[in-house]
Amino acid sequence: MSGGSSAEHINKLENGILQRETTAGGHTVNNSQPELPVYHRKLANPTPLGLLAFGTGIFFISCVGVNARGITTSNMIISIMIFYGGCCQFLVGIMEFVAGNTFGATVFSSYAALHLSYGCIYLPGSGIIASYTDSATGQLTPEFNQALGLYYMSWFILTFFFTIGACRSSWVVVGILAVFAIELLIHSAGLLANNTEVVKGAQFLGFIVMLLCYWGALSGLYGDGATPFNIPTFNLHKQE
């Protein structure tokens, strides 16, 4: 054991110059305590997980909304909205905070709350549906559509702000947020006007949102040499 107090660093010869070796995170390798090695790991990119979770949740909502395969009962939404769309996006939001990405942290955490809250609407234990159900007929009251319409409108407002904030990211990200904002606005208008055809039409836009989400997610998932090809996202800013 060395009697000195200085840290034991690993040096390497690079281009004829002796330099200290660094970790993937850009920190100097420190082996002063072999029993307690210091690791500065480089964090993985959480964005593909967030986009896949968001797109999959929207896809399933849209399928139920357009009554695909004759499905009219919405309870199956709860599982995917809470566990994949909600929990995974919340995890991604926390990881974006750690990575220092303010925009990503805000967007993914917000949409995690969207998925969780939407799932809770149809969760029997929440009592939300029951509070808007007529006890005599067992049918939803007209007040439910009005409340749900305002719910969609509140998320449209947030998504509109997010779309503006994404104007220097890429065409794919802007497309996701812009189409989703339009879907929310049309959906809200249809509910407030009690027009089921408009509501169903808005659900079809969810499939476009899903495709754009998968495009962006696979661009990150397949990038950095993971596959022989790269999927472009058409950046809106000049890379220096």
N, C-alpha and C positions, 0 to 999 in steps of 0.2 A: 504494500500500500504506500502511496505517496504521502509524505508528511506535509506537503504544501496544501494550500487552500484553493488553488486555482483549478478551474474545471478542466477536465481532460477532453480535448476536442480532437476530431479526426480530420487530418489534412489530406488533400489530394493534389496531384500535379496536373494542371490543366494549361495546355499551350505554353509549357515551360515555366509556368508561374505556380508557386505553391499557394493553394487556397484552402480555406476551411470548407469542409463538406457541409452541405445544407440538406434539410429534410424536404419532403414534397410541399410542406407548408411555407418554405422559405426561411426557416429558422436554422441556426447553427446546430449541428449534431453535438449532443452533450452526453458523454458516457462517464461522467464523474462518479455516478452511483450506479454500478452495474445491476444491483438488485432492484433499483427503481429507475429504469430507463425513462428518459423524457422523449415522448413522441409528439410531433406536431403534424398531425395527419391533414392531408388536403381533403376538404369536404366534397362529397359527391354533389352533382347538380340535382336539386330537388324538383326543378320545374317539370320534367317529363311526368313524374308521379302526380303532380298537381293537375296538369292538363288532362291526363288520362282519367283521373278521378272525377274532374269536373265534366268532361265530355261524356263519360259513361253514365253519370247521374242524369244529365240532360237528355241523353238518348233514351233512357228508360222512362223518364217522365213523358217524353214525346210519344213513345210507343203506347203508353197507357192513355194519353190524351187523345190520340187518334183512334182509339179502340182497336189496336192491332190484334189480330187473332181473336177478335170478339171479346177482349178483356174490358170489363167495365168496373171491376172492383180495384180500388187504388191501394189497398193495404200492402201489397208486395213492394211498393215504393219505399216503405220504411227501412227495410234492411239495407238496400244499396245506398240510400240517401244518408243514413246515419253512419254506417261502418266504412264505406268506401268514399263516397262524396264528402262526408262530413269529417270523419276522423283523419283520413289521409290528407285532406287539404289543410286541416288544422296543423298537422305535423309538418307539412311543407311550409306553411306560413311561419312556424317557429324556426325552421331551418333557414328560411330566407332572412329572418331577423338576425340570426347568427352570422350569415354570410354578408350582412350589411346592405341587403337589397330592400330598401324601404317600400318601393312600389310593389314588388312581389310579395313581401310580407303582408302588406295591407290588403291586396287583392285576394290572395289565397285564404287568408284568415277570414275575410269578409264572406267569401263564397262558401267557406266551411260552415259559417253560421247560417248562410242561406240554406244549404243542404240539410243541416241539423234541424233548423226551425221548420222547414217544409215537411220533413219527415215526422216531426212532432205533431203537425196538424192532423195527420192521419193515424197517429198513435192512439189507440183506444184509451190508454191510461191517462193521456193528457187532458181529456174531457173537452177538447176544443170543438170537435165535430158534434159531440153530444149537446153542447151549449147552443148550437145553431139548429138543432133538430126539434121539429114540432112533436111534442109528446103524444098528441092525438092522432096524427097521421103517420108519424115516423119519417117524414120527408124533411129535407133541409129547407130552412126558411129563406126567403129572398135576401135577407140580411147577410147571409153567408157569402153570396157572390159579391156584394158590395164591400164587405170586409176583405175578402181575398183580392178583389180588384185594387184596393188601396195598398195591400201587401205587395202586389206586383209593381205598383207605381213607385213605392219607396225604393225597391230594388232597381227599377229603371233609372231613377235619379242618381243612385250611386254608380251604376254601370256607365251612365253618361259621363260622369266625372272621370271614371277609370279610362274610358275611351280617349278622352282628351289627354290624359296623362301618358297614354301609350303611343302618342303620335310620333315619337322618335325611336320606337322599338323596331317593329317589323310589320309588314303587311299582314302576316298571318295573325299576330296578336291583335292588331287593330281590327281585322276582320272578325275574329272571335267576339270581341267586346261590342263592336258595332252591330253585328247581326243579333247578338244576344239582347242588346238594348232595344232593338226594333221589336224582337219577339216579346219582351216584357211589356213594352208600350202597347202593342196590339192586343196582347193577352189581357192587360189591365182594362183597356177600352172595351173589349168584348164582355168581360165580366160586369163592368159597371153598367153597360147597356143591356145586359142579360141576353146577349146574342151568342148562342152556342156555335154557330157556324164560324164567326170571327175567332172565337176561342180555339176551335179546332184548327183553323187556318194558321193561327200563331204557332201551334204545336209543331207544324211541319218545318218551321224555321229552326227548331231545335236540332233537326237532323243535319242541317248545314253547320250549326255550331259544333256539333259532335265531330263532323269530318274535319273542320278546321282545328279543333283541339287535338285530334289524333295526328294531324299533319305536324303541328308544332311539337307535340310530345315525341313523335318518332324522329323528328329532326335532332332533338337533343339526345334521344336514346341511341340512335344509330351513328351519332357523330363521334369525333375524337378518335377515329381509327377503329371503332367497334365493328364497322362493316366496310366493305370495299367502296361504298358510295355514300354520298351526303345528300340530305334532303334540304333544299334551300328554303329559307323563310322570308327572303327579300327584305333585307334590312333597310330601314328608313334613315339611318344615320351613316355618316362616313366613318369608316374604321381607319384609325391612324396607324 
